[in-house]
Each structure stands twice: as C-alpha cells, then as structure tokens.
Amino acid sequence: PLVISLGFDPIWYGVLYTITCQIAYMTPPFGYNLFLMKAMAPPEVTLGDIYRSITPFVLVMIVGLVIVMLFPQIALWLPNLYFGK
C-alpha cells in the first residue's frame, strides 16, 4: 500500500526488490550463496577467493539495478504488453 500511495508501480518495485535481494545474497556480511559455494568448492579455494570472484557479478547487478531504477519501462514493458496497459 505504501508503494502505491507514493505513486510507484508495484511491479517495478517488486523487480527492484528482487534484484536487491539477489545482491544481498551474494555480498558480505551475510552472503548465503557464498557459503554455499564454499561448501561445494575444493578445499584449496578460500572464502576470500570466492569473495573476490563475485565482484564482477555484483557490479553488473548493481548497474542493472540502477538502469531499472532510472528507466522503469524496462521492467514494465512485458506486463504492460500482456495486460494491455
């Protein structure tokens, strides 16, 4: 209700929320996916190696988040096409 009352599209907000959650799963201090990768990696791979290896992926996701924030039409074109808005 708050998102709608502020004039934002709930689908756009949901896309932003999903991207933000995915970034949170891949970054410290929590980084649940990092611990999963560490558990599946060979013993010689350290957690520091895994932290360094996710940097390009996190940067791409942050750029994508900013693009969707600046151009909400990217997230809304398919729902608008499907629902005829």
MODELLER restraints for C-alpha pairs under 7 A, 6 or more apart:
rsr = mdl.restraints
at = mdl.atoms
rsr.add(forms.Gaussian(group=physical.xy_distance, feature=features.Distance(at['CA:3:A'], at['CA:10:A']), mean=6.53, stdev=0.5))
rsr.add(forms.Gaussian(group=physical.xy_distance, feature=features.Distance(at['CA:4:A'], at['CA:10:A']), mean=6.49, stdev=0.5))
rsr.add(forms.Gaussian(group=physical.xy_distance, feature=features.Distance(at['CA:12:A'], at['CA:72:A']), mean=6.33, stdev=0.5))
rsr.add(forms.Gaussian(group=physical.xy_distance, feature=features.Distance(at['CA:12:A'], at['CA:75:A']), mean=5.93, stdev=0.5))
rsr.add(forms.Gaussian(group=physical.xy_distance, feature=features.Distance(at['CA:12:A'], at['CA:76:A']), mean=6.51, stdev=0.5))
rsr.add(forms.Gaussian(group=physical.xy_distance, feature=features.Distance(at['CA:15:A'], at['CA:75:A']), mean=6.88, stdev=0.5))
rsr.add(forms.Gaussian(group=physical.xy_distance, feature=features.Distance(at['CA:16:A'], at['CA:65:A']), mean=6.59, stdev=0.5))
rsr.add(forms.Gaussian(group=physical.xy_distance, feature=features.Distance(at['CA:19:A'], at['CA:65:A']), mean=6.53, stdev=0.5))
rsr.add(forms.Gaussian(group=physical.xy_distance, feature=features.Distance(at['CA:23:A'], at['CA:58:A']), mean=6.38, stdev=0.5))
rsr.add(forms.Gaussian(group=physical.xy_distance, feature=features.Distance(at['CA:23:A'], at['CA:61:A']), mean=6.90, stdev=0.5))
rsr.add(forms.Gaussian(group=physical.xy_distance, feature=features.Distance(at['CA:24:A'], at['CA:31:A']), mean=6.45, stdev=0.5))
rsr.add(forms.Gaussian(group=physical.xy_distance, feature=features.Distance(at['CA:25:A'], at['CA:31:A']), mean=4.61, stdev=0.5))
rsr.add(forms.Gaussian(group=physical.xy_distance, feature=features.Distance(at['CA:25:A'], at['CA:32:A']), mean=5.32, stdev=0.5))
rsr.add(forms.Gaussian(group=physical.xy_distance, feature=features.Distance(at['CA:25:A'], at['CA:33:A']), mean=5.74, stdev=0.5))
rsr.add(forms.Gaussian(group=physical.xy_distance, feature=features.Distance(at['CA:26:A'], at['CA:32:A']), mean=6.74, stdev=0.5))
rsr.add(forms.Gaussian(group=physical.xy_distance, feature=features.Distance(at['CA:26:A'], at['CA:33:A']), mean=5.65, stdev=0.5))
rsr.add(forms.Gaussian(group=physical.xy_distance, feature=features.Distance(at['CA:26:A'], at['CA:34:A']), mean=6.16, stdev=0.5))
rsr.add(forms.Gaussian(group=physical.xy_distance, feature=features.Distance(at['CA:34:A'], at['CA:50:A']), mean=6.77, stdev=0.5))
rsr.add(forms.Gaussian(group=physical.xy_distance, feature=features.Distance(at['CA:38:A'], at['CA:47:A']), mean=6.28, stdev=0.5))
rsr.add(forms.Gaussian(group=physical.xy_distance, feature=features.Distance(at['CA:68:A'], at['CA:74:A']), mean=6.22, stdev=0.5))
rsr.add(forms.Gaussian(group=physical.xy_distance, feature=features.Distance(at['CA:68:A'], at['CA:75:A']), mean=6.56, stdev=0.5))
